Amino acid sequence: MDLLEAAGGSTRAGGLSVLAQSADLREMSWHGKRLALLRPLTYMNRSGEAVAGFLSASGLDPGKQLLVAFDDLDVPLGSVRLKLGGSAGTHRGMASIVSGLGHGRFPRLKMGIGPKPAGADAAEFVLAEFRQEERSLVESMLEKGLKLAEAVVCHGWDLAISKFHRKEP
């Protein structure tokens, strides 16, 4: 969200009191498209409350007008994946969103932070700072994620996934 805001600027959105305590809502124009950026303020495993509340209040279609970007332990560090629908996998925040919406039929932008070292606590690993030697890889991943989000916004899901999404070896 921070990179996207920096790319196009944003303003704090008002008018959706249902989100007052559960999310930071920003609005921006990017490549001529009006976007709403939603950052849940709840614990990650309750993210679905903010997402479902926003979609209900705004009347947006999650299958066509939602892109959830998140870190994923099941994707190698530095990799970015676009996925349309599916299960939440091991991600508790995604499980909450799927539960809140009542389905998993929405686009996702997965940012790889895995794998978790054997024996490491998942919560501690996810919240830890990246090591110095990982930072350039993370920066590259974030730039690629921003380009993929831009492709989805500007060209639509089908073109974005066919043109930019490549499985890495």
C-alpha positions, 0 to 999 in steps of 0.5 A: 500500500505504501508503494502504491500511495507513493506512486500516485498519491492518496487522500484519506477517505471518509464516509464509511463509518463501518470502517472507522475502527477496523481499517485505514481507507485511502482513495487515489487516482492511478493511471486514470482509474479511481482506486480505494486502498484498504489497510486493515487495522485489526489483527491479521487473523481478523482482516476479513472483517474490514474487507467484507465491511468495505465491500458491503458498504461500497457495493464492489464486486470482489471477483472483479474489483478487489485485489488482495496483496499479502505476504506468503510463507508458501512462496519463496522469498522474492517471488510474486504470484498472481492468483485468481481464487482458491483456498487461503492456504496457511495464511490466517489473514486470507482465511479471515478474508475468505470467511468474511466474504463467504468464498475465495473467488477474488484475485490475490497478489502473493509476495513471497517471504518463505520458506520459514526455517524449520522449527521457527515460529511462523508469527515471529518469522513473519514479523521479523525484519529482513536480513541485510542480504535479503533486502535487495531481493525484497525491494525487487519483489516489491517493484515487481508486485507494483508492476503487476498491480499496475497491469491489473489496474490498467489492462485487466486481470486476463492480460496481466496474468498472461503477460506478466505472470511467470512461474519461476524455476 
